[in-house]
Amino acid sequence: MVTFATPTGTSNIGILGIGAYRPQRLVTNDEICANIDVDSEWIYTRTGIKTRRFCGRDENITTMSVAAGRAALANSGLTGADVDALILATSTHGRCIPSAAPPVATAVGANGVPAMDLSVGCAGFGYAMSVAQDMIRAGSATRVLIIGAEEISMSLDMTDQGNAFIFGDGAGAVVVGPTPTRQMGPVVWGSEGSQSELIQQSMDWKDYLLGASHTDRPYMRMNGTAVFRWAAFEMGKVARRTLEVTGLTAEDIDVFVPHQANARINELLARNLKLREGVPVADDIEYTGNTAAASIPLAMYELLKSGRAKPGDTALLLGYGAGLSYSGQIVAMPPAPVV
């Protein structure tokens, strides 16, 4: 029997740099309230959201991903030629064919590398981090550009009082690669398909296209109350498991970066975890809304840019959303972004 060569990688992996892109169009609660029977204060009290960004005609998954990816590369001191793979976490790319990742890879200067989309909703960034980490450990890549990008505004029914005010568009990116010491812990991830109907598209595209009536179209629908209860209860367990498998305690956490779905959920999670007094909790949701797979990298970027978190801080990342899918991981915060 022949002996196959086996590549080897490294377990000393970390985030080398981070980038972000937020669309130009600012959408206030007052604008949202023009189509639903609530007021701006009602939205803020229940979600922590004041504004969000929506893509304009010249902005989409590709343009946002390219901008965020280029920024992450620049902040890592690298070019596209220095990465071996690209993972684009998104559930809102407008085309089924081709996937968004290959043309994005070419646009950032990484033409020819393996490039793929990963569709896991709001947990997409955490899933992408796990895949990239395993690729580097196995030796199939040295550096991986990870992008989370969503254009959720195109999937919203702006008359839906359940979720018209929650979501926004944007993109965040990181470069993951070898570091002098281990700076990324294992990912705790999973899904509960039995709860998948809580966040779903209102109808199948085939049903829509073959239907006799086109008075409606596929929209994203969410049972916000049920998702709130599930996240507030289950994600605390995921956070504790993440600490356990990483060999840390809540006392070791310098910054908490939960998915930006609802400020009340995040406050509850932080309180139940009994984090140290004064540990910053990401609150990017106030001005960005829920950007699904882009949520965590955008929140990390803002924490570093504002100085509330420092490079090297031990950060607990927690993502959850459609699926219902979830992920938890502890990482060292990357260098502060320059661009």
N, C-alpha and C positions, 0 to 999 in steps of 0.2 A: 504494500500500500504506500502511496506517495505521502510525503509530509507537506502540509500546507504552511506557507509563511503566515505568521500572525502578527499584525501590527500592534504596537503598544503605545499607550498615551500617558497622560499624567493625571493624578488626582488633585494636584495643586492648581485649582481653577478659581477664577474670580471675574468680576465685571471690570473691564478695562476702561470703559467710557460709556457715556449716556447722551442721548439726543432726544429732541422733542419737536413736534410741529402742531400748532393749534390753528385751525382755520380763521380767516379774517372776520367772518360775520359773527358778531356778538348778538345773542338772542336773550332778551330779558324775560323774567317771569311775566311781566305785563304783556309782552307780545304773545306769550303762550296762553295767557288768560283770556285773550280776545276770542278764543275758540272753545273754551271750556268754562263751566260754571263754578270757578273758584277764584280766589284772589292771590296776589303775590305772596302775602304773608302766610297764607295757608300752605303754599308750596314750600316756603322756606322752613316753616315750623316742622313739617312732617318729613322733609328730606335733607335740609341743610343746603339746598341749591338756590342761588340767586340768579346766575346766568349760565349759559352754555354756549358752545360754538357750533355752527352748522356750516357745512361746505357750501361754497359758491359754485357757479357753473364751471369754473376752471380748476376746481379742486376735487379730488377723489382719492380712493385708496392708493392708487399708484403714485400720484403727486405727493401725497402726505408721507407715504412710506419712503420715497426717495429723499425728501427733505430731512426726515427724522434720521434715516440711515446715514446720510452724509454727515449730519451733525455728530452722531455717535462715533463715526470713524474719525472725524476731525478731533473730537474730544479724547479719543484714545491715542492720538498721534499716529494713526494708521491711514491707509488708503484701501480702496476696494480690492486691490491686488493682494492685500495681506490677509484676507479672510478666505476660508476654505469651503464655507457653506452659508446659506441664508435661509432662515425660517421666518415666515411671515404669518403671524397669528391674526386671523380675521374671519368674521362670519358674514361680512357685508360687502364683499367684492362683487361688483355688478355683473361680472361674466363668469359663467361656469368654465368656459374654455377661452383662452388659456388661463391658468392660474395666475395670480398677481405676481408671485415671487420671481420667476425667471426674468421678465422685463425689468423689474426693480433691481435685480442683481446686476444686470447689464448697465443700467443707468447709474449705479453707484460705483462702477468700475470693477465689478466682480464677475464679469461675463465668463461663462464656462463652469462655474461652481455648481454643485447640487443646490437647487433652490426649490422650496416647497411651501405651499399654504398649509396652515393647520387651523382647523375650524372647531373650536371648543368654547365659543362664546366668551364670557367674562373670565374664565379660567385659562384662556388660551396662552397668555404670557407665561404663566407658571408651567404649563405643559411644555411649551417651547424651551423654557429654561432646563427642564428635565431632559428632554431629547438632546439638546446641545451639550449638556454636561456629560451625558453618556457617550455621545459621539467623540468627545475629546478624550475621555477616559479610555475608550476602546482604541483610539489611535486613528479613527477614520476622518478626523478633522483636528486642526490645531486651534483655529480661531473661528468663531461662528457669530455672524451678525443676526441678532434677533429683533424683529420689529412687531409691535402690536399696533394695528391700525383698524379703525372702524368709521364707517359713514352710516351711522344708524338713522340719521334724519330721513333717509330715503325710505325707511321701513316703518315710519311712524304714521299713525292715524292721528292727526292733530286735533281731532274732536274726542279722542279717547281719554276720559278723565282718570283712567287707571295708570297711564304711562306717558302721556304726551309731554309731560314736564320733566321727566327723569333723565332722558338720554341726550348725549352730545356726540360730536365728531372729533377726531384727533388721532395722532400717532405718536408713539414713543418707541425708542430703540436703545439697545445696548449691544456692546461687543463683549463676548465671553471668550476667555482664553487663559493660557498659563500665567500663573502668578507665583511669587517666591514662596508663599505659604498658602494653605488651603483657605479659601475665602467664600466658598459656597457649600452649604450643607445639603444633605439629601432632600429630595422632594417627596412630600406626602401628598398623594393625589388619588383621585377616584371619581366615581359618579354614582348617582342614584336614579337610574332610568325609570323607576317606579314613580318618580316625581317630575318626569320630563314635561308633562302637560302644563306645568305651572308657568313656564316661559316657552312660547312656541309661535311659529308662524300660523296665521289664522286659517290658511288653506294651502294645499299643495299647488305648485305652479301648473302642473298638468291638469288638475281639476279646474283651475282658473281658465287656462287656455282652451279647454274643451267644453267649458260651461256655456249654457245658452244665454246667460245674463252676465254682463260685465259691470254691473252697478257697484260692485265692490272689487277689491284686489287684495292680494296677500299683504297683511300687516303683521307686525309683531304684537302679540298680546301677552300680558303678564298678570298673574294673580298676585298682586303686590303684598297683600296681607299674609298669604300662605308662604311666600318667599321670605318675608321678614321673619316669620316665626321659625322657619327652617334654618335660615342663616344665623339668627341670634342664638339658636340652641346648638346646631351641629357644628358651626365653624369654630366655636369655642373648643370643642373636642379636637378638631383638626389642628388648631393652634397648639394645644397641649401635646398632641402626638408629635408635632413638628419639633417642639422643644425637646421632647424625650429622645427622639431618634438622633437629634443633633448633639445630645449630651449637655444641654444647657437648661437654665431655669429662667423664669420671668425676670429675675434680678439681673440677668446678663444682657437683656435687650435694651439698646440705646434709642431705638426709633421703631415705631409700629407703622407699617404701610399696608393697611387692609384695602381690598377692592373698594373703589369709590362708588358704592351703590346707594348708600343711605347713611347720613351722618349719625343718625340715632342708633343704627346697628353697630357702627364702629365705636361709638361711645360705650355702648353696652359691652361689646367684646373687650375693649381695653380695661374697663372696670372689673369684669369677671376674671381677666387674666392676672389682675393685681400687679400691673407693671409699676416700676419705681415712680415715685413722685417726680413730675416734670418731664417724663419721657414724651417727646413730641409724637402726636398721632396725625398722620396725613389727613388733610382736609381740603384737598384739591377739588373735591366735588362742589364746593361753594361757587366756584367760577367756571367749572368745566363740565359739571354734570357727570353722569355715568357714561364713560367711553369704552366700556367692555374690555376687550383685550388690550387696549391702550392705557387703561386706567392706572395700573401699578407703575409702569415706567414714567408716565406723565407725573404721577404723584411723587415719585422718587426725584425726578428732575427738579420739581418745584421746591422740595425740601432742601435740596443741595443749593439751588440758586438763591433761595432766601436766607440761607445760613442756619436754618433751624436744625439741619442735620449736617454732619461733617464727614468727609471721606474717611473710610475705615470704621465708622460706627456700625455696630451690630444691629442689623435690621431684620425684623420679622415680616415677611411678605405673606399675604393671605388673599387668595382669589376664589371667587365662586360665582356661579351663574347658570345659564341654560344647560340642561342636561339631565338632572342638575349635576354639574361638574364642579370640582373644587381642587385647590392645590395650596400647599403651604411650604415655605422654605425660609431658611435663615441665611443671609448673605452679609458680606461687608459692603458698605456703601462705596460706590466708585468715586473717582476723582470728581471734584466739582466741575460742572460744564463751563466752558469758555464761550461756546457758540450755541 
